[in-house]
């Protein structure tokens, strides 16, 4: 995702899949990130409009463990 006028000032982080080692770039609104990492709100309440894949990337940034969509078992 590239920065634009709306995302100017956002955090740009990289998250690595623990299975295939693919690296993905993620743009994060710093105010929402602070709210999420402070534990005040659940991730689906902080980013309700985002996809499950995006929210999984954010969880991976916080926890240090991430599995990308390509490696995630499709049975679940």
NUMIDO-344696 format. One record per atom (N, C-alpha, C): x, y, z. Coordinates in steps of 0.001 Angstrom, whole numbers, padded with zeros to 6 digits, always signed. Layout:
BEGIN
XYZ;...
END
This chain:
BEGIN
+000851-001168+000000;+000000+000000+000000;+000897+001230+000000;+000627+002152-000871;+001395+003388-000954;+000724+004479-000140;+001545+005371+000389;+000996+006506+001125;+000354+007483+000149;-000687+008147+000641;-001345+009184-000150;-001694+010327+000801;-002470+011270+000332;-002818+012427+001157;-003517+012012+002450;-004366+011024+002378;-005094+010558+003559;-004175+009850+004544;-003227+009084+004042;-002373+008271+004914;-001047+008944+005270;-000880+010184+004895;+000335+010915+005259;+000444+010964+006789;+001597+010613+007312;+001791+010610+008757;+001471+009263+009399;+000968+008320+008615;+000687+006993+009156;+001986+006214+009317;+001946+005213+010163;+003093+004339+010372;+003170+003331+009234;+004356+003077+008733;+004531+002027+007734;+005408+000962+008358;+004870-000246+008481;+005575-001354+009116;+005581-002548+008168;+006484-003474+008425;+006542-004709+007656;+006248-005872+008581;+005442-006799+008096;+005101-007999+008848;+005542-009193+008000;+006193-010159+008642;+006727-011333+007959;+005916-012567+008318;+005550-013333+007302;+004834-014587+007528;+005808-015576+008178;+005403-016179+009255;+006261-017130+009955;+006384-018459+009212;+005561-018685+008200;+005613-019944+007454;+006468-019784+006196;+006060-018872+005296;+006759-018733+004010;+007800-017612+004000;+007826-016810+005045;+008776-015688+005189;+008500-014532+004235;+007323-014502+003607;+006926-013384+002760;+006776-012144+003631;+007259-011017+003146;+007182-009760+003882;+006135-008871+003232;+005220-008356+004056;+004165-007482+003566;+004269-006138+004278;+004044-005069+003531;+004064-003725+004078;+002653-003343+004515;+002556-002720+005683;+001260-002353+006247;+001295-000885+006665;+000276-000123+006265;+000122+001259+006718;-000878+001283+007862;-000541+002010+008936;-001357+002001+010149;-001605+003426+010629;-002857+003732+010874;-003216+005004+011492;-002641+004999+012913;-001748+005937+013242;-001091+005895+014554;-002044+006051+015737;-003144+006758+015562;-004096+006938+016654;-004841+005636+016937;-005214+004950+015883;-005873+003657+016071;-004904+002629+016638;-003662+002653+016162;-002639+001725+016666;-002456+001902+018167;-002375+003128+018607;-002199+003405+020037;-003399+002898+020827;-004587+003103+020317;-005791+002635+020983;-005795+001113+021089;-005390+000446+020008;-005360-001010+019994;-004274-001562+020919;-003058-001035+020813;-001953-001579+021615;-002079-001236+023094;-002826-000195+023419;-003053+000140+024831;-004091-000793+025451;-004742-001596+024602;-005704-002569+025097;-007073-002005+025420;-007324-000806+024941;-008609-000169+025248;-009745-000681+024365;-009408-001200+023190;-010450-001619+022256;-010011-002883+021518;-010983-003721+021195;-010718-004923+020409;-010412-004530+018968;-009611-005339+018296;-009176-005000+016940;-010340-004811+015978;-011379-005615+016086;-012513-005462+015178;-013304-004182+015460;-013127-003607+016635;-013754-002323+016946;-012875-001149+016535;-011570-001367+016496;-010642-000313+016080;-010656-000165+014563;-010684-001292+013838;-010688-001288+012375;-011873-002085+011842;-013109-001646+012079;-014260-002431+011617;-014389-002487+010095;-013858-001479+009406;-014001-001414+007948;-012919-002192+007207;-011903-002657+007915;-010788-003359+007273;-011092-004842+007115;-010361-005471+006208;-010532-006901+005967;-009939-007707+007121;-010361-008955+007194;-009799-009858+008207;-008292-010020+007986;-007852-010037+006733;-006424-010174+006425;-005630-008987+006979;-006147-007777+006817;-005474-006591+007354;-005391-006682+008880;-006497-007044+009507;-006503-007145+010968;-005521-008222+011447;-005391-009306+010688;-004415-010340+011048;-002986-009806+010938;-002737-008945+009968;-001415-008326+009859;-001135-007461+011085;-002112-006708+011514;-001958-005855+012693;-001708-006705+013939;-002478-007775+014088;-002268-008682+015221;-000852-009243+015169;-000392-009610+013979;+000963-010129+013821;+002031-009125+014196;+001814-007860+013874;+002770-006822+014266;+002860-006716+015782;+001728-006822+016425;+001702-006692+017884;+002257-007939+018571;+001910-009107+018063;+002291-010352+018740;+003639-010902+018301;+004069-010519+017098;+005314-011073+016578;+005108-012376+015831;+003867-012824+015683;+003576-014051+014940;+002482-013773+013921;+002773-014106+012657;+001814-013837+011582;+001865-014960+010558;+000709-015392+010082;+000594-016343+008979;-000216-015642+007886;+000371-015530+006698;-000294-014826+005598;-001473-015635+005067;-002296-014997+004245;-003470-015653+003657;-003095-016879+002827;-001956-016811+002133;-001537-017940+001297;-001198-019172+002116;-000675-018977+003299;-000257-020097+004141;-001319-020539+005137;-002315-019704+005371;-003366-020037+006330;-004206-021194+005797;-004422-022239+006594;-005242-023366+006116;-006644-022905+005710;-007082-023345+004559;-008383-022924+004031;-009544-023630+004713;-009260-024670+005518;-010315-025441+006197;-010928-024698+007373;-010294-023626+007825;-010750-022956+009055;-011628-021793+008765;
END
